[in-house]
């Protein structure tokens, strides 16, 4: 008896690779969300796994947390791989992977979050609001690191707030010890994978 085509496609493992080589902005995260949704809803080769190959200096914190929550909501396995540099809020996106890897010569940079000032003037209540938002963003950053890293290294008690506020560079070996990644390995692109770009 022949298996229906739809069932065959569902059973077939199909890896979609998303290259995220840009700053974290509303536009880049919107593009990331778009290509991931297209990957899982592809009529002929829907993704059973999405790999995010990332190198980013970071950027907009709101966009970064949005990307994290979006990637965690996807109904397929999401893996992330640090190709070179994962910095600032890009770490939050990276940590959304259920499995995480890093190239041997890559690095992670954790550093304090900042607020961009668009208005030339602000009263003390607005300054207090901005400070409260930065404090909250730091706590959410720490929560993400605790949740995701503990899944890999459950016995480690890491002071993530101190690592972030101290502007810490972490090499792949140390990232393994901290539970940020499962393994240090060079990224590969399977020949039968489907590739997407976020620019």
N, C-alpha and C positions, 0 to 999 in steps of 0.2 A: 504494500500500500504506500502510495506516495505521500510525503509530508506536504501539507499546504505551504505555499510560498511564504505567507506571512509568518507562519510558525517557524519555518526554516530560518528566516531572517532574524527572528527573535532569539533562536537558539545560537546563532552565529555570533562569535565574539568580534566586535568591531570597535577598534580603538580610534578615537578622534583626538588629534593633538592640537592644542590651542597655544600659539606663540604670543605671549604677552611681553612685549619689549618696549615699554613706554611708561610714562609717568601715570600715576593714579589720579585720574580726573573723572568728572561726571561723564564726559564723552567716552573715555576709554573703558570705563566700567559698563556703560550702556552697550558699547560694542561687544565687550566680553559676554555680557548676558545674552545679547542677540545671537552670537555665534554658538554659544552653548545650547540655547533653545533650538537653533537650527540643527545642531548635531544630534540631539536626542529625538527630533521629530523628522529627520531625514526619511523620505518615503522608501528609499531603496536600501540605504545602509545606515540605519539608526545606531547611534553610539551605545555600546554597552559599557564603555569606559571612556572618560575624558581625562586627558593628561594636560595639565597647564604647565608649559615650559616658560618660566618667568625670569626676567631680569629687569628690575625697576628701582628707581631712586625713591619711590614713594610719591606722596603728594597730598591730595585731599582726604582728610580723615573720614568725613561722612561717606564719600564714595568707597573708601576702603572697607568700612564696616558693612556697607550695603553689599559689596562684592562677597565678603565672607558669608553673610547670611544667605545670599542667593546660592552660592556654591554648595552650602550645607543642605539646601532644600532640594537639590537635584535628585532624581530617582535612579541615578546611575553612580557607579564608583567614580570618584574624582581623586586623581593623584596629582601632586605638584612636584616640580623639579626646579631647583635653583641653578640656572645656567651660569650665572656670573655674580650678580649683586642683587640681594634682596634687602632693601633699606626702608627704614621708617614704617609707615603704614602698610607698605607692600608686604611686611611680615605677617600682618593679619590676614591678607589674602592668601599668602603661602600656607598658613596654618590651617586653612580650610580643607586641605587634602587629607583624606583618610589614610593615605600613605604618602610620605614625603621623602625626597632625595635631594642631594646636592652634588654638583660637579666637584672634583678634587680641588680646583683652584678658585672656588667660589667663596663668597663671604656673606655674612648677615651683619647688618648694622642696626642696633637698637639705639634710639636717641629720643630726647624729649620732644613732645609734640609742640607745635606752635600755631599761632592764630594769625592769619593775614588781615591786615587793617586796610579796608577799602575806604572807610569814612575818614575825613581829615580831622574830625572832632568826635569825642564821645564823653558822655557824662559818667559819673562814678558808678551809677547803677548798671550801665552797659558794660563797663569794665569788670564789675563784679560778676555779671552774667557770663562774660567771656572766660573769666578765671574759673567759674564753676563748670563751664562746658569743658575746658581743658582738663580739669580734675576728673570729670566724669569720663572723658575719652581715655585718660590714663588708666582708670579703673577697668574700663571695658577691655583695653589692650591687655592688661594683666589677667583678666578673666579668661580671655581667649587663650593666652599662653598657658595658663594653668590647666584649662580643660583639655587642650590638645596635646600638650607636652606630657601631662600625667598619663595619658593613654599609652604613651610609648615608654616612659620611665616613671612608673608609679611610685617608686621609693625615693625619688628626688624631691627635695623641698627647696625650691628656687625662689630667691627674692627678685622676681621679675621687675618690680617697680624700681629697685635699685639699679638693675642692669639697664633699664630704659633711661632713667634719669641721669645715669653716669656716662651715656654715650659709649656703648660697648660694641666693639667689633668681635664677632664670633666666627671662628673658622669652622670648616665642616666637621673636624674631629670633635671639637667642643660642642658643636650643635648636636652631634650624636649623643654625647653624654647628657646633654640637657633635655633630650627627648624632642628636639625640634625636627629631627629627621630620623628615619630608620636606617639609612645607609648612605655611604659616600660612594658614588659611582658616576661614570660619564654618561650623559644623556645619549640615548640612541633613538632613532626614528624607524619604527618597523616599516618595511617596504609596502605593506598592504594597508597602512593607516591612512586616514583622511586628515588633511592639515588645514588649519585656519590661522589667520593672522589678526592680531589687534594692534593697530598702529596709532 
